Amino acid sequence: MSKSFEKYQKRRLRASYLSVVLSITLVLLLVGFLGLTVLKYTKLSGYFKEKVSITLFLKNNMKGSEKTGLEKYLKEKEYVKKIHFVSRDQAAKEFSKDIGEDFLTFLGDNPLKSYFELGLKADFVSPAQLIYIAKELEKNAFIEEVSYDAPLVDLLTRNIKTIGFWLLIGASVLSFIAILLLNSSIRLSIYSKRFTIKTMQMVGATKSFIRKPFIWASVRLGLVGAFLASAMLLTFCYKVDSKLPALALLEDIEVLAMVVSGVFAVAFVITALSSFFATQRFLRLKTDQLYF
């Protein structure tokens, strides 16, 4: 009889641990998805910002040494990520290709100018900063005109801010819900052991002595859940990357490392705190209150 009861208790304990690990894994998977979305959004917004360029039309009387000096000057600017030079002749060939005919045959002279096309770093792509950059470059004696798509920059900046705001709100709400669910799972796990906690307290065990094994047991379950959630998340990234390689989910090792580290950190902190406060609550209750 006693052996069958022990087997029954062990099955209940394993089932309890399994349900807690499953709950933790699903919650941490949600946290991982949120972290991946937020961090990847930052990368994607930077990617689109860096597609914005400034065109610097040069004066026709520039010498080769002056062009080289100007290129060196531009490369030293903190906002320049890449630089591309297009000569008058190359510009004429590209324009003829775009319109489908050689416009020089009836114009006679090439009206186009040589230009530098500057690719900017994402941190410097905003309406205010581009106005400042354009005014600074216009002061250069070899630059005749500075051109960029101001309406596109305004639209891009507004859309990025709007999407980022709602993404942050949604991520905050879902993260709060995920933490509540994780906390509830740990509290329910400890609730099933409330009589054990009270018995240990009645025989003279100190509160810290009682709390310690429950905290570490919860942390271990949390880390197991974090491992499973991370494995599922990486598997998801692999599947998505094979279908949509443009997203480059697996190539961004830094983002993946941050997400996985965040999942383990959340698992450790939340399970430790939840088990601490849940155990503390039952330590404060009287014996007759444990039945409610």
C-alpha positions as CSV (number, residue, x, y, z in Angstrom):
1,M,0.0,0.0,0.0
2,S,2.8,2.4,1.0
3,K,4.7,1.6,-2.2
4,S,1.8,2.3,-4.4
5,F,1.2,5.6,-2.6
6,E,4.8,6.6,-3.0
7,K,4.5,5.8,-6.8
8,Y,1.4,7.9,-6.9
9,Q,3.1,10.8,-5.2
10,K,6.1,10.6,-7.5
11,R,3.8,10.6,-10.6
12,R,2.0,13.6,-9.2
13,L,5.3,15.4,-8.5
14,R,6.6,14.6,-12.0
15,A,3.3,15.8,-13.6
16,S,3.5,19.0,-11.5
17,Y,7.1,19.7,-12.6
18,L,6.2,18.9,-16.2
19,S,3.2,21.4,-16.2
20,V,5.4,24.1,-14.6
21,V,8.2,23.6,-17.1
22,L,5.7,23.6,-20.0
23,S,4.1,26.8,-18.7
24,I,7.5,28.5,-18.2
25,T,8.7,27.4,-21.7
26,L,5.6,28.8,-23.4
27,V,5.8,32.1,-21.5
28,L,9.5,32.5,-22.2
29,L,9.0,31.6,-25.8
30,L,6.6,34.6,-26.0
31,V,9.2,36.8,-24.2
32,G,11.8,35.6,-26.8
33,F,9.5,36.4,-29.7
34,L,8.9,39.9,-28.3
35,G,12.6,40.5,-27.8
36,L,13.5,39.3,-31.3
37,T,10.8,41.5,-32.8
38,V,11.8,44.6,-30.9
39,L,15.6,44.1,-31.6
40,K,15.0,43.1,-35.2
41,Y,12.8,46.2,-35.7
42,T,15.6,48.4,-34.6
43,K,17.9,46.8,-37.1
44,L,15.3,47.0,-39.9
45,S,14.6,50.6,-39.2
46,G,18.3,51.3,-39.4
47,Y,18.5,49.4,-42.6
48,F,15.8,51.5,-44.3
49,K,17.3,54.7,-42.9
50,E,20.7,53.9,-44.5
51,K,19.0,53.6,-47.9
52,V,18.6,57.4,-47.7
53,S,21.4,59.2,-49.6
54,I,22.6,62.7,-50.3
55,T,23.7,63.8,-53.7
56,L,26.4,66.4,-54.0
57,F,26.6,67.9,-57.5
58,L,30.1,69.2,-58.2
59,K,31.3,72.2,-60.2
60,N,32.5,71.5,-63.7
61,N,35.9,73.2,-63.3
62,M,37.1,70.8,-60.6
63,K,40.6,69.3,-61.0
64,G,41.4,65.7,-60.3
65,S,43.4,66.6,-57.2
66,E,40.5,68.7,-55.9
67,K,38.1,65.9,-56.4
68,T,40.4,63.5,-54.5
69,G,40.8,66.0,-51.6
70,L,37.0,66.5,-51.4
71,E,36.4,62.7,-51.4
72,K,38.9,62.4,-48.5
73,Y,37.2,65.2,-46.7
74,L,33.8,63.6,-47.0
75,K,35.0,60.2,-45.9
76,E,36.2,61.7,-42.6
77,K,32.7,63.0,-41.8
78,E,31.1,61.0,-39.0
79,Y,27.7,60.7,-40.7
80,V,29.1,59.2,-43.9
81,K,28.9,55.4,-44.2
82,K,29.8,55.0,-47.8
83,I,30.6,57.3,-50.8
84,H,30.2,56.8,-54.5
85,F,31.5,59.0,-57.3
86,V,29.8,59.3,-60.7
87,S,31.5,61.3,-63.5
88,R,29.6,63.5,-66.0
89,D,30.2,60.9,-68.8
90,Q,29.0,58.0,-66.5
91,A,25.9,60.1,-65.5
92,A,25.1,60.7,-69.2
93,K,25.4,57.0,-70.0
94,E,23.1,56.1,-67.1
95,F,20.5,58.8,-68.0
96,S,20.5,57.6,-71.7
97,K,19.9,54.0,-70.5
98,D,17.0,55.2,-68.3
99,I,15.3,57.1,-71.1
100,G,16.1,54.6,-73.8
101,E,17.9,56.9,-76.2
102,D,21.2,58.9,-76.4
103,F,20.1,62.5,-75.6
104,L,23.6,63.8,-76.4
105,T,23.0,63.3,-80.1
106,F,20.5,66.2,-80.2
107,L,21.7,68.3,-77.3
108,G,25.4,68.2,-78.4
109,D,26.7,69.1,-75.0
110,N,26.5,67.2,-71.8
111,P,24.5,69.3,-69.3
112,L,24.9,66.8,-66.4
113,K,27.4,67.2,-63.6
114,S,29.7,64.9,-61.8
115,Y,28.4,64.0,-58.3
116,F,29.1,62.2,-55.1
117,E,26.4,60.1,-53.6
118,L,26.7,59.8,-49.9
119,G,25.2,56.9,-47.9
120,L,24.5,58.0,-44.4
121,K,24.6,56.2,-41.1
122,A,21.2,55.5,-39.6
123,D,21.7,57.7,-36.5
124,F,22.0,60.8,-38.7
125,V,18.9,60.3,-40.9
126,S,16.3,62.7,-39.6
127,P,14.8,65.9,-41.1
128,A,16.7,68.2,-38.7
129,Q,20.0,66.5,-39.0
130,L,19.8,66.4,-42.8
131,I,19.1,70.1,-43.0
132,Y,22.2,70.7,-40.9
133,I,24.3,68.4,-43.0
134,A,23.1,70.0,-46.2
135,K,23.9,73.5,-45.0
136,E,27.3,72.4,-43.9
137,L,28.1,70.8,-47.2
138,E,26.8,73.7,-49.3
139,K,29.5,75.9,-47.8
140,N,32.2,73.8,-49.6
141,A,33.6,75.7,-52.6
142,F,33.6,72.7,-54.9
143,I,30.0,71.7,-54.3
144,E,27.4,73.4,-56.4
145,E,24.2,71.8,-55.1
146,V,23.2,69.4,-52.3
147,S,20.1,67.3,-53.0
148,Y,18.1,64.7,-51.0
149,D,14.5,63.5,-50.9
150,A,13.2,65.6,-48.0
151,P,9.5,64.3,-48.2
152,L,10.7,60.7,-48.2
153,V,12.9,61.4,-45.1
154,D,9.9,63.0,-43.3
155,L,7.6,60.1,-44.2
156,L,10.2,57.5,-43.2
157,T,10.9,59.2,-39.8
158,R,7.2,59.5,-39.0
159,N,6.4,55.9,-39.9
160,I,9.4,54.6,-37.9
161,K,8.4,56.6,-34.9
162,T,4.7,55.5,-35.1
163,I,5.5,51.8,-35.6
164,G,8.1,51.9,-32.9
165,F,5.7,53.5,-30.4
166,W,3.0,50.9,-30.9
167,L,5.5,48.1,-31.0
168,L,6.8,49.3,-27.7
169,I,3.3,49.5,-26.2
170,G,2.4,46.1,-27.4
171,A,5.6,44.5,-26.2
172,S,5.3,46.1,-22.8
173,V,1.7,44.8,-22.4
174,L,2.5,41.3,-23.6
175,S,5.6,41.2,-21.4
176,F,3.6,42.2,-18.4
177,I,1.1,39.4,-19.1
178,A,3.9,36.9,-19.7
179,I,5.5,37.8,-16.3
180,L,2.1,37.4,-14.6
181,L,1.6,34.0,-16.1
182,L,5.1,32.9,-15.1
183,N,4.6,34.2,-11.6
184,S,1.3,32.3,-11.4
185,S,2.9,29.1,-12.5
186,I,5.5,29.3,-9.8
187,R,3.0,30.3,-7.1
188,L,0.8,27.3,-8.0
189,S,3.8,25.0,-7.8
190,I,4.7,26.2,-4.3
191,Y,1.0,26.3,-3.2
192,S,0.9,22.5,-3.6
193,K,3.7,22.3,-1.1
194,R,2.3,24.8,1.5
195,F,1.8,22.1,4.1
196,T,5.4,20.9,3.7
197,I,6.5,24.5,4.3
198,K,4.4,24.9,7.4
199,T,5.6,21.5,8.8
200,M,9.2,22.5,8.4
201,Q,8.5,25.8,10.1
202,M,6.8,24.1,13.0
203,V,9.7,21.8,13.7
204,G,12.0,24.8,14.0
205,A,13.5,25.4,10.6
206,T,14.5,29.0,9.9
207,K,12.8,30.9,7.1
208,S,15.9,31.2,5.0
209,F,16.5,27.4,5.3
210,I,13.0,26.7,4.2
211,R,13.0,29.2,1.3
212,K,16.4,28.1,-0.2
213,P,15.4,24.7,-1.7
214,F,12.1,26.0,-3.1
215,I,13.9,29.0,-4.7
216,W,16.6,26.8,-6.3
217,A,14.0,24.2,-7.4
218,S,12.0,27.0,-9.2
219,V,15.2,28.5,-10.7
220,R,16.2,25.1,-12.1
221,L,12.8,24.6,-13.6
222,G,13.0,28.1,-15.0
223,L,16.4,27.4,-16.6
224,V,15.1,24.2,-18.2
225,G,12.2,26.2,-19.6
226,A,14.6,28.8,-20.8
227,F,16.7,26.2,-22.6
228,L,13.6,24.7,-24.3
229,A,12.2,28.1,-25.2
230,S,15.6,29.1,-26.7
231,A,15.8,25.9,-28.7
232,M,12.3,26.4,-30.1
233,L,13.0,30.0,-30.9
234,L,16.2,29.2,-32.8
235,T,14.4,26.4,-34.6
236,F,11.7,28.9,-35.6
237,C,14.4,31.3,-36.8
238,Y,16.0,28.5,-38.9
239,K,12.7,27.6,-40.5
240,V,11.8,31.3,-41.3
241,D,15.3,31.9,-42.6
242,S,15.0,29.1,-45.0
243,K,11.7,30.4,-46.3
244,L,12.5,34.2,-46.1
245,P,16.3,34.6,-46.4
246,A,15.8,38.4,-46.8
247,L,15.1,38.7,-43.1
248,A,18.6,37.2,-42.3
249,L,17.5,36.0,-38.8
250,L,20.3,33.6,-38.3
251,E,23.0,36.0,-39.7
252,D,22.5,38.5,-36.9
253,I,24.3,36.6,-34.2
254,E,24.4,39.6,-31.9
255,V,20.6,40.0,-31.8
256,L,20.1,36.2,-31.3
257,A,22.6,36.2,-28.5
258,M,20.9,39.1,-26.8
259,V,17.5,37.4,-27.1
260,V,18.7,34.1,-25.7
261,S,20.5,35.8,-22.9
262,G,17.4,37.8,-22.1
263,V,15.3,34.7,-22.0
264,F,17.6,33.1,-19.5
265,A,17.8,36.3,-17.4
266,V,14.1,36.6,-17.3
267,A,13.7,32.9,-16.3
268,F,16.2,33.3,-13.5
269,V,15.0,36.6,-12.0
270,I,11.2,35.9,-12.2
271,T,11.4,32.3,-10.9
272,A,13.7,33.4,-8.0
273,L,11.5,36.4,-7.0
274,S,8.2,34.5,-7.5
275,S,9.3,31.5,-5.4
276,F,10.8,33.8,-2.7
277,F,7.6,35.8,-2.3
278,A,5.3,32.8,-2.6
279,T,7.3,30.9,0.1
280,Q,7.3,34.0,2.3
281,R,3.5,34.2,2.0
282,F,3.0,30.7,3.3
283,L,5.5,31.2,6.0
284,R,3.4,34.1,7.4
285,L,0.1,32.2,7.3
286,K,-1.3,30.4,10.2
287,T,-2.0,26.7,10.0
288,D,-5.8,27.0,9.7
289,Q,-5.4,29.6,6.8
290,L,-3.6,27.0,4.6
291,Y,-6.9,25.4,3.8
292,F,-8.3,28.5,2.0
